[in-house]
Amino acid sequence: MNFSLSSKAITATKTDCLVIAVPEKGEWPGTTKAADEALGGLIKQLEKAGDLTGKNASVNTLPLVDQPWQRVVVVGTGKDSDRTPANFRKA
């Protein structure tokens, strides 16, 4: 398995699996917002339904069809106030 990091726009990234972060509360990172827009609001819809909590180190894999990516892995990064280097590494 190969991993790579890229600074190009997330919607221009071609990959089998996209990994994004969702905080438990607060503002989403720009890349998460962009991925959600590309998926027609799917991530926000799952969060509102309670399927994605954003709790630190929670992981959800979303299989996709006819999308820029084959799957999206959503990693919870916890509350802003609790986001320490140790908790971020745990996530």
PDB file of N, CA, C and O in Angstrom:
ATOM      1  N   MET A   1       0.841  -1.164   0.000  1.00  0.00           N
ATOM      2  CA  MET A   1       0.000   0.000   0.000  1.00  0.00           C
ATOM      3  C   MET A   1       0.887   1.227   0.000  1.00  0.00           C
ATOM      4  O   MET A   1       1.847   1.309   0.765  1.00  0.00           O
ATOM      5  N   ASN A   2       0.563   2.183  -0.861  1.00  0.00           N
ATOM      6  CA  ASN A   2       1.311   3.428  -0.945  1.00  0.00           C
ATOM      7  C   ASN A   2       0.500   4.572  -0.353  1.00  0.00           C
ATOM      8  O   ASN A   2      -0.707   4.667  -0.576  1.00  0.00           O
ATOM      9  N   PHE A   3       1.158   5.430   0.392  1.00  0.00           N
ATOM     10  CA  PHE A   3       0.541   6.620   0.963  1.00  0.00           C
ATOM     11  C   PHE A   3       1.230   7.824   0.353  1.00  0.00           C
ATOM     12  O   PHE A   3       2.434   7.805   0.098  1.00  0.00           O
ATOM     13  N   SER A   4       0.451   8.871   0.122  1.00  0.00           N
ATOM     14  CA  SER A   4       1.060  10.113  -0.341  1.00  0.00           C
ATOM     15  C   SER A   4       0.288  11.292   0.214  1.00  0.00           C
ATOM     16  O   SER A   4      -0.912  11.209   0.477  1.00  0.00           O
ATOM     17  N   LEU A   5       1.002  12.392   0.386  1.00  0.00           N
ATOM     18  CA  LEU A   5       0.408  13.649   0.813  1.00  0.00           C
ATOM     19  C   LEU A   5       0.505  14.602  -0.360  1.00  0.00           C
ATOM     20  O   LEU A   5       1.489  14.598  -1.101  1.00  0.00           O
ATOM     21  N   SER A   6      -0.527  15.421  -0.523  1.00  0.00           N
ATOM     22  CA  SER A   6      -0.540  16.333  -1.651  1.00  0.00           C
ATOM     23  C   SER A   6      -1.073  17.692  -1.224  1.00  0.00           C
ATOM     24  O   SER A   6      -1.900  17.785  -0.317  1.00  0.00           O
ATOM     25  N   SER A   7      -0.598  18.740  -1.877  1.00  0.00           N
ATOM     26  CA  SER A   7      -1.087  20.078  -1.578  1.00  0.00           C
ATOM     27  C   SER A   7      -2.041  20.590  -2.649  1.00  0.00           C
ATOM     28  O   SER A   7      -2.500  21.729  -2.565  1.00  0.00           O
ATOM     29  N   LYS A   8      -2.350  19.769  -3.659  1.00  0.00           N
ATOM     30  CA  LYS A   8      -3.285  20.236  -4.680  1.00  0.00           C
ATOM     31  C   LYS A   8      -4.724  20.139  -4.173  1.00  0.00           C
ATOM     32  O   LYS A   8      -5.001  19.485  -3.167  1.00  0.00           O
ATOM     33  N   ALA A   9      -5.611  20.789  -4.875  1.00  0.00           N
ATOM     34  CA  ALA A   9      -7.021  20.815  -4.458  1.00  0.00           C
ATOM     35  C   ALA A   9      -7.556  19.398  -4.274  1.00  0.00           C
ATOM     36  O   ALA A   9      -7.282  18.507  -5.078  1.00  0.00           O
ATOM     37  N   ILE A  10      -8.314  19.208  -3.217  1.00  0.00           N
ATOM     38  CA  ILE A  10      -8.786  17.865  -2.878  1.00  0.00           C
ATOM     39  C   ILE A  10      -9.664  17.279  -3.981  1.00  0.00           C
ATOM     40  O   ILE A  10      -9.648  16.069  -4.209  1.00  0.00           O
ATOM     41  N   THR A  11     -10.422  18.121  -4.660  1.00  0.00           N
ATOM     42  CA  THR A  11     -11.296  17.627  -5.724  1.00  0.00           C
ATOM     43  C   THR A  11     -10.512  17.238  -6.972  1.00  0.00           C
ATOM     44  O   THR A  11     -11.040  16.546  -7.842  1.00  0.00           O
ATOM     45  N   ALA A  12      -9.251  17.677  -7.071  1.00  0.00           N
ATOM     46  CA  ALA A  12      -8.394  17.310  -8.191  1.00  0.00           C
ATOM     47  C   ALA A  12      -7.546  16.081  -7.874  1.00  0.00           C
ATOM     48  O   ALA A  12      -6.781  15.618  -8.720  1.00  0.00           O
ATOM     49  N   THR A  13      -7.678  15.558  -6.676  1.00  0.00           N
ATOM     50  CA  THR A  13      -6.883  14.417  -6.238  1.00  0.00           C
ATOM     51  C   THR A  13      -7.543  13.116  -6.677  1.00  0.00           C
ATOM     52  O   THR A  13      -8.702  12.861  -6.348  1.00  0.00           O
ATOM     53  N   LYS A  14      -6.817  12.310  -7.407  1.00  0.00           N
ATOM     54  CA  LYS A  14      -7.298  10.997  -7.827  1.00  0.00           C
ATOM     55  C   LYS A  14      -6.666   9.950  -6.914  1.00  0.00           C
ATOM     56  O   LYS A  14      -5.445   9.800  -6.883  1.00  0.00           O
ATOM     57  N   THR A  15      -7.496   9.237  -6.180  1.00  0.00           N
ATOM     58  CA  THR A  15      -6.988   8.256  -5.229  1.00  0.00           C
ATOM     59  C   THR A  15      -8.041   7.195  -4.972  1.00  0.00           C
ATOM     60  O   THR A  15      -9.230   7.432  -5.185  1.00  0.00           O
ATOM     61  N   ASP A  16      -7.618   6.044  -4.522  1.00  0.00           N
ATOM     62  CA  ASP A  16      -8.562   4.987  -4.162  1.00  0.00           C
ATOM     63  C   ASP A  16      -9.258   5.300  -2.851  1.00  0.00           C
ATOM     64  O   ASP A  16     -10.429   4.970  -2.666  1.00  0.00           O
ATOM     65  N   CYS A  17      -8.528   5.943  -1.933  1.00  0.00           N
ATOM     66  CA  CYS A  17      -9.068   6.199  -0.601  1.00  0.00           C
ATOM     67  C   CYS A  17      -8.640   7.587  -0.135  1.00  0.00           C
ATOM     68  O   CYS A  17      -7.451   7.897  -0.070  1.00  0.00           O
ATOM     69  N   LEU A  18      -9.619   8.403   0.183  1.00  0.00           N
ATOM     70  CA  LEU A  18      -9.362   9.732   0.696  1.00  0.00           C
ATOM     71  C   LEU A  18      -9.606   9.723   2.198  1.00  0.00           C
ATOM     72  O   LEU A  18     -10.635   9.222   2.652  1.00  0.00           O
ATOM     73  N   VAL A  19      -8.674  10.271   2.979  1.00  0.00           N
ATOM     74  CA  VAL A  19      -8.816  10.342   4.428  1.00  0.00           C
ATOM     75  C   VAL A  19      -9.042  11.806   4.803  1.00  0.00           C
ATOM     76  O   VAL A  19      -8.246  12.677   4.451  1.00  0.00           O
ATOM     77  N   ILE A  20     -10.145  12.068   5.527  1.00  0.00           N
ATOM     78  CA  ILE A  20     -10.466  13.429   5.943  1.00  0.00           C
ATOM     79  C   ILE A  20     -10.739  13.450   7.442  1.00  0.00           C
ATOM     80  O   ILE A  20     -11.031  12.423   8.054  1.00  0.00           O
ATOM     81  N   ALA A  21     -10.635  14.646   8.016  1.00  0.00           N
ATOM     82  CA  ALA A  21     -10.852  14.826   9.455  1.00  0.00           C
ATOM     83  C   ALA A  21     -12.180  15.524   9.700  1.00  0.00           C
ATOM     84  O   ALA A  21     -12.564  16.429   8.960  1.00  0.00           O
ATOM     85  N   VAL A  22     -12.883  15.090  10.758  1.00  0.00           N
ATOM     86  CA  VAL A  22     -14.113  15.748  11.204  1.00  0.00           C
ATOM     87  C   VAL A  22     -14.001  15.955  12.707  1.00  0.00           C
ATOM     88  O   VAL A  22     -13.869  14.987  13.456  1.00  0.00           O
ATOM     89  N   PRO A  23     -14.053  17.222  13.162  1.00  0.00           N
ATOM     90  CA  PRO A  23     -14.006  17.479  14.595  1.00  0.00           C
ATOM     91  C   PRO A  23     -15.340  17.142  15.248  1.00  0.00           C
ATOM     92  O   PRO A  23     -16.378  17.086  14.588  1.00  0.00           O
ATOM     93  N   GLU A  24     -15.291  16.921  16.553  1.00  0.00           N
ATOM     94  CA  GLU A  24     -16.518  16.612  17.295  1.00  0.00           C
ATOM     95  C   GLU A  24     -17.457  17.808  17.321  1.00  0.00           C
ATOM     96  O   GLU A  24     -18.673  17.648  17.207  1.00  0.00           O
ATOM     97  N   LYS A  25     -16.912  18.982  17.467  1.00  0.00           N
ATOM     98  CA  LYS A  25     -17.682  20.228  17.434  1.00  0.00           C
ATOM     99  C   LYS A  25     -16.836  21.281  16.768  1.00  0.00           C
ATOM    100  O   LYS A  25     -15.607  21.210  16.784  1.00  0.00           O
ATOM    101  N   GLY A  26     -17.488  22.248  16.189  1.00  0.00           N
ATOM    102  CA  GLY A  26     -16.752  23.364  15.612  1.00  0.00           C
ATOM    103  C   GLY A  26     -16.619  23.294  14.114  1.00  0.00           C
ATOM    104  O   GLY A  26     -17.245  22.478  13.439  1.00  0.00           O
ATOM    105  N   GLU A  27     -15.790  24.169  13.624  1.00  0.00           N
ATOM    106  CA  GLU A  27     -15.579  24.367  12.192  1.00  0.00           C
ATOM    107  C   GLU A  27     -14.820  23.194  11.575  1.00  0.00           C
ATOM    108  O   GLU A  27     -13.852  22.698  12.151  1.00  0.00           O
ATOM    109  N   TRP A  28     -15.267  22.761  10.408  1.00  0.00           N
ATOM    110  CA  TRP A  28     -14.574  21.707   9.672  1.00  0.00           C
ATOM    111  C   TRP A  28     -13.363  22.288   8.947  1.00  0.00           C
ATOM    112  O   TRP A  28     -13.368  23.457   8.561  1.00  0.00           O
ATOM    113  N   PRO A  29     -12.324  21.471   8.763  1.00  0.00           N
ATOM    114  CA  PRO A  29     -11.196  21.903   7.933  1.00  0.00           C
ATOM    115  C   PRO A  29     -11.673  22.159   6.501  1.00  0.00           C
ATOM    116  O   PRO A  29     -12.656  21.566   6.057  1.00  0.00           O
ATOM    117  N   GLY A  30     -10.985  23.033   5.786  1.00  0.00           N
ATOM    118  CA  GLY A  30     -11.348  23.352   4.413  1.00  0.00           C
ATOM    119  C   GLY A  30     -11.401  22.142   3.496  1.00  0.00           C
ATOM    120  O   GLY A  30     -12.263  22.058   2.622  1.00  0.00           O
ATOM    121  N   THR A  31     -10.477  21.202   3.695  1.00  0.00           N
ATOM    122  CA  THR A  31     -10.467  20.011   2.856  1.00  0.00           C
ATOM    123  C   THR A  31     -11.696  19.135   3.096  1.00  0.00           C
ATOM    124  O   THR A  31     -12.222  18.526   2.165  1.00  0.00           O
ATOM    125  N   THR A  32     -12.148  19.076   4.340  1.00  0.00           N
ATOM    126  CA  THR A  32     -13.345  18.303   4.655  1.00  0.00           C
ATOM    127  C   THR A  32     -14.565  18.949   4.009  1.00  0.00           C
ATOM    128  O   THR A  32     -15.423  18.258   3.459  1.00  0.00           O
ATOM    129  N   LYS A  33     -14.638  20.281   4.078  1.00  0.00           N
ATOM    130  CA  LYS A  33     -15.740  20.995   3.432  1.00  0.00           C
ATOM    131  C   LYS A  33     -15.740  20.744   1.923  1.00  0.00           C
ATOM    132  O   LYS A  33     -16.792  20.507   1.330  1.00  0.00           O
ATOM    133  N   ALA A  34     -14.563  20.796   1.308  1.00  0.00           N
ATOM    134  CA  ALA A  34     -14.455  20.582  -0.140  1.00  0.00           C
ATOM    135  C   ALA A  34     -14.873  19.170  -0.524  1.00  0.00           C
ATOM    136  O   ALA A  34     -15.566  18.973  -1.522  1.00  0.00           O
ATOM    137  N   ALA A  35     -14.451  18.187   0.268  1.00  0.00           N
ATOM    138  CA  ALA A  35     -14.838  16.799  -0.013  1.00  0.00           C
ATOM    139  C   ALA A  35     -16.351  16.630   0.128  1.00  0.00           C
ATOM    140  O   ALA A  35     -16.985  15.951  -0.680  1.00  0.00           O
ATOM    141  N   ASP A  36     -16.923  17.254   1.162  1.00  0.00           N
ATOM    142  CA  ASP A  36     -18.370  17.177   1.372  1.00  0.00           C
ATOM    143  C   ASP A  36     -19.115  17.797   0.193  1.00  0.00           C
ATOM    144  O   ASP A  36     -20.106  17.235  -0.274  1.00  0.00           O
ATOM    145  N   GLU A  37     -18.654  18.937  -0.288  1.00  0.00           N
ATOM    146  CA  GLU A  37     -19.286  19.578  -1.449  1.00  0.00           C
ATOM    147  C   GLU A  37     -19.198  18.681  -2.677  1.00  0.00           C
ATOM    148  O   GLU A  37     -20.168  18.554  -3.423  1.00  0.00           O
ATOM    149  N   ALA A  38     -18.037  18.055  -2.892  1.00  0.00           N
ATOM    150  CA  ALA A  38     -17.862  17.166  -4.038  1.00  0.00           C
ATOM    151  C   ALA A  38     -18.787  15.959  -3.958  1.00  0.00           C
ATOM    152  O   ALA A  38     -19.173  15.392  -4.980  1.00  0.00           O
ATOM    153  N   LEU A  39     -19.138  15.569  -2.736  1.00  0.00           N
ATOM    154  CA  LEU A  39     -20.018  14.410  -2.530  1.00  0.00           C
ATOM    155  C   LEU A  39     -21.477  14.826  -2.342  1.00  0.00           C
ATOM    156  O   LEU A  39     -22.297  14.022  -1.899  1.00  0.00           O
ATOM    157  N   GLY A  40     -21.800  16.057  -2.671  1.00  0.00           N
ATOM    158  CA  GLY A  40     -23.180  16.511  -2.597  1.00  0.00           C
ATOM    159  C   GLY A  40     -23.738  16.618  -1.182  1.00  0.00           C
ATOM    160  O   GLY A  40     -24.942  16.470  -0.975  1.00  0.00           O
ATOM    161  N   GLY A  41     -22.861  16.874  -0.204  1.00  0.00           N
ATOM    162  CA  GLY A  41     -23.309  17.033   1.180  1.00  0.00           C
ATOM    163  C   GLY A  41     -23.457  15.734   1.957  1.00  0.00           C
ATOM    164  O   GLY A  41     -24.056  15.727   3.032  1.00  0.00           O
ATOM    165  N   LEU A  42     -22.927  14.643   1.438  1.00  0.00           N
ATOM    166  CA  LEU A  42     -23.058  13.322   2.085  1.00  0.00           C
ATOM    167  C   LEU A  42     -22.475  13.301   3.494  1.00  0.00           C
ATOM    168  O   LEU A  42     -23.095  12.748   4.402  1.00  0.00           O
ATOM    169  N   ILE A  43     -21.310  13.885   3.693  1.00  0.00           N
ATOM    170  CA  ILE A  43     -20.657  13.832   5.000  1.00  0.00           C
ATOM    171  C   ILE A  43     -21.471  14.611   6.034  1.00  0.00           C
ATOM    172  O   ILE A  43     -21.671  14.134   7.151  1.00  0.00           O
ATOM    173  N   LYS A  44     -21.936  15.797   5.670  1.00  0.00           N
ATOM    174  CA  LYS A  44     -22.761  16.605   6.574  1.00  0.00           C
ATOM    175  C   LYS A  44     -24.066  15.875   6.896  1.00  0.00           C
ATOM    176  O   LYS A  44     -24.532  15.910   8.035  1.00  0.00           O
ATOM    177  N   GLN A  45     -24.646  15.225   5.913  1.00  0.00           N
ATOM    178  CA  GLN A  45     -25.882  14.470   6.117  1.00  0.00           C
ATOM    179  C   GLN A  45     -25.663  13.321   7.107  1.00  0.00           C
ATOM    180  O   GLN A  45     -26.504  13.089   7.976  1.00  0.00           O
ATOM    181  N   LEU A  46     -24.555  12.608   6.987  1.00  0.00           N
ATOM    182  CA  LEU A  46     -24.245  11.510   7.902  1.00  0.00           C
ATOM    183  C   LEU A  46     -23.965  12.027   9.306  1.00  0.00           C
ATOM    184  O   LEU A  46     -24.312  11.375  10.291  1.00  0.00           O
ATOM    185  N   GLU A  47     -23.334  13.201   9.402  1.00  0.00           N
ATOM    186  CA  GLU A  47     -23.079  13.797  10.710  1.00  0.00           C
ATOM    187  C   GLU A  47     -24.401  14.181  11.381  1.00  0.00           C
ATOM    188  O   GLU A  47     -24.604  13.903  12.563  1.00  0.00           O
ATOM    189  N   LYS A  48     -25.280  14.808  10.642  1.00  0.00           N
ATOM    190  CA  LYS A  48     -26.578  15.210  11.200  1.00  0.00           C
ATOM    191  C   LYS A  48     -27.406  14.003  11.632  1.00  0.00           C
ATOM    192  O   LYS A  48     -28.164  14.083  12.599  1.00  0.00           O
ATOM    193  N   ALA A  49     -27.266  12.895  10.926  1.00  0.00           N
ATOM    194  CA  ALA A  49     -28.004  11.671  11.261  1.00  0.00           C
ATOM    195  C   ALA A  49     -27.390  10.932  12.448  1.00  0.00           C
ATOM    196  O   ALA A  49     -27.976   9.973  12.951  1.00  0.00           O
ATOM    197  N   GLY A  50     -26.200  11.377  12.903  1.00  0.00           N
ATOM    198  CA  GLY A  50     -25.542  10.736  14.039  1.00  0.00           C
ATOM    199  C   GLY A  50     -24.631   9.588  13.657  1.00  0.00           C
ATOM    200  O   GLY A  50     -24.118   8.887  14.530  1.00  0.00           O
ATOM    201  N   ASP A  51     -24.422   9.387  12.361  1.00  0.00           N
ATOM    202  CA  ASP A  51     -23.555   8.298  11.918  1.00  0.00           C
ATOM    203  C   ASP A  51     -22.076   8.650  12.024  1.00  0.00           C
ATOM    204  O   ASP A  51     -21.231   7.758  12.107  1.00  0.00           O
ATOM    205  N   LEU A  52     -21.754   9.946  12.023  1.00  0.00           N
ATOM    206  CA  LEU A  52     -20.388  10.430  12.209  1.00  0.00           C
ATOM    207  C   LEU A  52     -20.389  11.349  13.419  1.00  0.00           C
ATOM    208  O   LEU A  52     -21.113  12.344  13.445  1.00  0.00           O
ATOM    209  N   THR A  53     -19.587  11.024  14.415  1.00  0.00           N
ATOM    210  CA  THR A  53     -19.605  11.805  15.653  1.00  0.00           C
ATOM    211  C   THR A  53     -18.446  12.781  15.771  1.00  0.00           C
ATOM    212  O   THR A  53     -18.567  13.795  16.459  1.00  0.00           O
ATOM    213  N   GLY A  54     -17.342  12.501  15.125  1.00  0.00           N
ATOM    214  CA  GLY A  54     -16.161  13.340  15.258  1.00  0.00           C
ATOM    215  C   GLY A  54     -15.383  13.095  16.536  1.00  0.00           C
ATOM    216  O   GLY A  54     -14.389  13.775  16.793  1.00  0.00           O
ATOM    217  N   LYS A  55     -15.818  12.132  17.344  1.00  0.00           N
ATOM    218  CA  LYS A  55     -15.078  11.828  18.575  1.00  0.00           C
ATOM    219  C   LYS A  55     -13.671  11.391  18.216  1.00  0.00           C
ATOM    220  O   LYS A  55     -13.450  10.734  17.198  1.00  0.00           O
ATOM    221  N   ASN A  56     -12.717  11.765  19.069  1.00  0.00           N
ATOM    222  CA  ASN A  56     -11.320  11.486  18.789  1.00  0.00           C
ATOM    223  C   ASN A  56     -11.080  10.006  18.503  1.00  0.00           C
ATOM    224  O   ASN A  56     -11.510   9.132  19.256  1.00  0.00           O
ATOM    225  N   ALA A  57     -10.400   9.755  17.424  1.00  0.00           N
ATOM    226  CA  ALA A  57     -10.003   8.424  16.972  1.00  0.00           C
ATOM    227  C   ALA A  57     -11.157   7.562  16.474  1.00  0.00           C
ATOM    228  O   ALA A  57     -10.965   6.369  16.241  1.00  0.00           O
ATOM    229  N   SER A  58     -12.356   8.135  16.303  1.00  0.00           N
ATOM    230  CA  SER A  58     -13.433   7.370  15.668  1.00  0.00           C
ATOM    231  C   SER A  58     -13.138   7.314  14.174  1.00  0.00           C
ATOM    232  O   SER A  58     -12.630   8.277  13.599  1.00  0.00           O
ATOM    233  N   VAL A  59     -13.456   6.190  13.551  1.00  0.00           N
ATOM    234  CA  VAL A  59     -13.160   6.004  12.133  1.00  0.00           C
ATOM    235  C   VAL A  59     -14.381   5.406  11.447  1.00  0.00           C
ATOM    236  O   VAL A  59     -14.968   4.438  11.928  1.00  0.00           O
ATOM    237  N   ASN A  60     -14.751   5.995  10.321  1.00  0.00           N
ATOM    238  CA  ASN A  60     -15.836   5.479   9.503  1.00  0.00           C
ATOM    239  C   ASN A  60     -15.351   5.416   8.068  1.00  0.00           C
ATOM    240  O   ASN A  60     -14.746   6.367   7.571  1.00  0.00           O
ATOM    241  N   THR A  61     -15.612   4.302   7.400  1.00  0.00           N
ATOM    242  CA  THR A  61     -15.261   4.151   5.997  1.00  0.00           C
ATOM    243  C   THR A  61     -16.538   4.209   5.174  1.00  0.00           C
ATOM    244  O   THR A  61     -17.495   3.480   5.434  1.00  0.00           O
ATOM    245  N   LEU A  62     -16.539   5.080   4.185  1.00  0.00           N
ATOM    246  CA  LEU A  62     -17.702   5.254   3.330  1.00  0.00           C
ATOM    247  C   LEU A  62     -17.363   4.775   1.925  1.00  0.00           C
ATOM    248  O   LEU A  62     -16.578   5.420   1.231  1.00  0.00           O
ATOM    249  N   PRO A  63     -17.941   3.651   1.488  1.00  0.00           N
ATOM    250  CA  PRO A  63     -17.719   3.225   0.108  1.00  0.00           C
ATOM    251  C   PRO A  63     -18.505   4.135  -0.828  1.00  0.00           C
ATOM    252  O   PRO A  63     -19.622   4.541  -0.505  1.00  0.00           O
ATOM    253  N   LEU A  64     -17.937   4.455  -1.971  1.00  0.00           N
ATOM    254  CA  LEU A  64     -18.572   5.378  -2.905  1.00  0.00           C
ATOM    255  C   LEU A  64     -18.691   4.754  -4.293  1.00  0.00           C
ATOM    256  O   LEU A  64     -17.928   3.859  -4.656  1.00  0.00           O
ATOM    257  N   VAL A  65     -19.657   5.241  -5.055  1.00  0.00           N
ATOM    258  CA  VAL A  65     -19.853   4.811  -6.438  1.00  0.00           C
ATOM    259  C   VAL A  65     -19.966   6.066  -7.298  1.00  0.00           C
ATOM    260  O   VAL A  65     -20.635   7.027  -6.917  1.00  0.00           O
ATOM    261  N   ASP A  66     -19.321   6.054  -8.442  1.00  0.00           N
ATOM    262  CA  ASP A  66     -19.363   7.180  -9.381  1.00  0.00           C
ATOM    263  C   ASP A  66     -18.943   8.495  -8.734  1.00  0.00           C
ATOM    264  O   ASP A  66     -19.582   9.527  -8.939  1.00  0.00           O
ATOM    265  N   GLN A  67     -17.878   8.453  -7.962  1.00  0.00           N
ATOM    266  CA  GLN A  67     -17.348   9.628  -7.280  1.00  0.00           C
ATOM    267  C   GLN A  67     -15.851   9.730  -7.588  1.00  0.00           C
ATOM    268  O   GLN A  67     -15.272   8.798  -8.146  1.00  0.00           O
ATOM    269  N   PRO A  68     -15.223  10.848  -7.232  1.00  0.00           N
ATOM    270  CA  PRO A  68     -13.791  10.991  -7.513  1.00  0.00           C
ATOM    271  C   PRO A  68     -12.913   9.974  -6.770  1.00  0.00           C
ATOM    272  O   PRO A  68     -11.783   9.707  -7.181  1.00  0.00           O
ATOM    273  N   TRP A  69     -13.437   9.414  -5.684  1.00  0.00           N
ATOM    274  CA  TRP A  69     -12.671   8.467  -4.878  1.00  0.00           C
ATOM    275  C   TRP A  69     -13.498   7.200  -4.688  1.00  0.00           C
ATOM    276  O   TRP A  69     -14.727   7.261  -4.694  1.00  0.00           O
ATOM    277  N   GLN A  70     -12.834   6.044  -4.518  1.00  0.00           N
ATOM    278  CA  GLN A  70     -13.550   4.784  -4.304  1.00  0.00           C
ATOM    279  C   GLN A  70     -14.128   4.695  -2.908  1.00  0.00           C
ATOM    280  O   GLN A  70     -15.154   4.050  -2.690  1.00  0.00           O
ATOM    281  N   ARG A  71     -13.466   5.347  -1.957  1.00  0.00           N
ATOM    282  CA  ARG A  71     -13.949   5.356  -0.572  1.00  0.00           C
ATOM    283  C   ARG A  71     -13.381   6.571   0.133  1.00  0.00           C
ATOM    284  O   ARG A  71     -12.359   7.128  -0.266  1.00  0.00           O
ATOM    285  N   VAL A  72     -14.075   6.971   1.200  1.00  0.00           N
ATOM    286  CA  VAL A  72     -13.605   8.055   2.047  1.00  0.00           C
ATOM    287  C   VAL A  72     -13.529   7.517   3.466  1.00  0.00           C
ATOM    288  O   VAL A  72     -14.482   6.913   3.958  1.00  0.00           O
ATOM    289  N   VAL A  73     -12.402   7.733   4.118  1.00  0.00           N
ATOM    290  CA  VAL A  73     -12.249   7.377   5.522  1.00  0.00           C
ATOM    291  C   VAL A  73     -12.353   8.677   6.314  1.00  0.00           C
ATOM    292  O   VAL A  73     -11.573   9.608   6.118  1.00  0.00           O
ATOM    293  N   VAL A  74     -13.340   8.716   7.218  1.00  0.00           N
ATOM    294  CA  VAL A  74     -13.573   9.900   8.041  1.00  0.00           C
ATOM    295  C   VAL A  74     -12.999   9.616   9.432  1.00  0.00           C
ATOM    296  O   VAL A  74     -13.423   8.680  10.109  1.00  0.00           O
ATOM    297  N   VAL A  75     -12.035  10.431   9.844  1.00  0.00           N
ATOM    298  CA  VAL A  75     -11.379  10.260  11.142  1.00  0.00           C
ATOM    299  C   VAL A  75     -11.816  11.400  12.064  1.00  0.00           C
ATOM    300  O   VAL A  75     -11.683  12.576  11.725  1.00  0.00           O
ATOM    301  N   GLY A  76     -12.336  11.030  13.229  1.00  0.00           N
ATOM    302  CA  GLY A  76     -12.728  12.023  14.223  1.00  0.00           C
ATOM    303  C   GLY A  76     -11.512  12.589  14.919  1.00  0.00           C
ATOM    304  O   GLY A  76     -10.606  11.851  15.308  1.00  0.00           O
ATOM    305  N   THR A  77     -11.494  13.920  15.078  1.00  0.00           N
ATOM    306  CA  THR A  77     -10.357  14.567  15.729  1.00  0.00           C
ATOM    307  C   THR A  77     -10.719  15.164  17.084  1.00  0.00           C
ATOM    308  O   THR A  77      -9.906  15.874  17.677  1.00  0.00           O
ATOM    309  N   GLY A  78     -11.920  14.892  17.584  1.00  0.00           N
ATOM    310  CA  GLY A  78     -12.309  15.339  18.914  1.00  0.00           C
ATOM    311  C   GLY A  78     -12.677  16.812  18.981  1.00  0.00           C
ATOM    312  O   GLY A  78     -12.831  17.482  17.960  1.00  0.00           O
ATOM    313  N   LYS A  79     -12.815  17.302  20.217  1.00  0.00           N
ATOM    314  CA  LYS A  79     -13.162  18.705  20.458  1.00  0.00           C
ATOM    315  C   LYS A  79     -11.925  19.564  20.284  1.00  0.00           C
ATOM    316  O   LYS A  79     -10.806  19.126  20.553  1.00  0.00           O
ATOM    317  N   ASP A  80     -12.137  20.801  19.829  1.00  0.00           N
ATOM    318  CA  ASP A  80     -11.015  21.728  19.635  1.00  0.00           C
ATOM    319  C   ASP A  80     -10.187  21.875  20.901  1.00  0.00           C
ATOM    320  O   ASP A  80      -8.957  21.884  20.849  1.00  0.00           O
ATOM    321  N   SER A  81     -10.867  21.991  22.043  1.00  0.00           N
ATOM    322  CA  SER A  81     -10.162  22.215  23.311  1.00  0.00           C
ATOM    323  C   SER A  81      -9.334  21.010  23.751  1.00  0.00           C
ATOM    324  O   SER A  81      -8.392  21.158  24.529  1.00  0.00           O
ATOM    325  N   ASP A  82      -9.675  19.826  23.262  1.00  0.00           N
ATOM    326  CA  ASP A  82      -8.962  18.604  23.642  1.00  0.00           C
ATOM    327  C   ASP A  82      -7.934  18.168  22.604  1.00  0.00           C
ATOM    328  O   ASP A  82      -7.305  17.123  22.770  1.00  0.00           O
ATOM    329  N   ARG A  83      -7.748  18.945  21.538  1.00  0.00           N
ATOM    330  CA  ARG A  83      -6.879  18.532  20.447  1.00  0.00           C
ATOM    331  C   ARG A  83      -5.431  18.842  20.785  1.00  0.00           C
ATOM    332  O   ARG A  83      -4.898  19.887  20.412  1.00  0.00           O
ATOM    333  N   THR A  84      -4.812  17.923  21.492  1.00  0.00           N
ATOM    334  CA  THR A  84      -3.397  18.027  21.841  1.00  0.00           C
ATOM    335  C   THR A  84      -2.598  17.205  20.850  1.00  0.00           C
ATOM    336  O   THR A  84      -3.182  16.391  20.135  1.00  0.00           O
ATOM    337  N   PRO A  85      -1.296  17.380  20.777  1.00  0.00           N
ATOM    338  CA  PRO A  85      -0.505  16.529  19.878  1.00  0.00           C
ATOM    339  C   PRO A  85      -0.711  15.038  20.154  1.00  0.00           C
ATOM    340  O   PRO A  85      -0.771  14.244  19.215  1.00  0.00           O
ATOM    341  N   ALA A  86      -0.817  14.652  21.412  1.00  0.00           N
ATOM    342  CA  ALA A  86      -1.011  13.237  21.743  1.00  0.00           C
ATOM    343  C   ALA A  86      -2.364  12.724  21.247  1.00  0.00           C
ATOM    344  O   ALA A  86      -2.446  11.622  20.705  1.00  0.00           O
ATOM    345  N   ASN A  87      -3.423  13.515  21.428  1.00  0.00           N
ATOM    346  CA  ASN A  87      -4.733  13.102  20.938  1.00  0.00           C
ATOM    347  C   ASN A  87      -4.802  13.085  19.427  1.00  0.00           C
ATOM    348  O   ASN A  87      -5.478  12.239  18.842  1.00  0.00           O
ATOM    349  N   PHE A  88      -4.103  14.017  18.787  1.00  0.00           N
ATOM    350  CA  PHE A  88      -4.088  14.036  17.330  1.00  0.00           C
ATOM    351  C   PHE A  88      -3.362  12.809  16.794  1.00  0.00           C
ATOM    352  O   PHE A  88      -3.800  12.224  15.803  1.00  0.00           O
ATOM    353  N   ARG A  89      -2.267  12.408  17.425  1.00  0.00           N
ATOM    354  CA  ARG A  89      -1.565  11.180  17.026  1.00  0.00           C
ATOM    355  C   ARG A  89      -2.452   9.973  17.214  1.00  0.00           C
ATOM    356  O   ARG A  89      -2.440   9.063  16.386  1.00  0.00           O
ATOM    357  N   LYS A  90      -3.233   9.947  18.305  1.00  0.00           N
ATOM    358  CA  LYS A  90      -4.155   8.840  18.545  1.00  0.00           C
ATOM    359  C   LYS A  90      -5.172   8.731  17.415  1.00  0.00           C
ATOM    360  O   LYS A  90      -5.488   7.636  16.950  1.00  0.00           O
ATOM    361  N   ALA A  91      -5.679   9.883  16.980  1.00  0.00           N
ATOM    362  CA  ALA A  91      -6.655   9.896  15.867  1.00  0.00           C
ATOM    363  C   ALA A  91      -6.002   9.361  14.619  1.00  0.00           C
ATOM    364  O   ALA A  91      -6.642   9.286  13.571  1.00  0.00           O
TER     365      ALA A  91
END
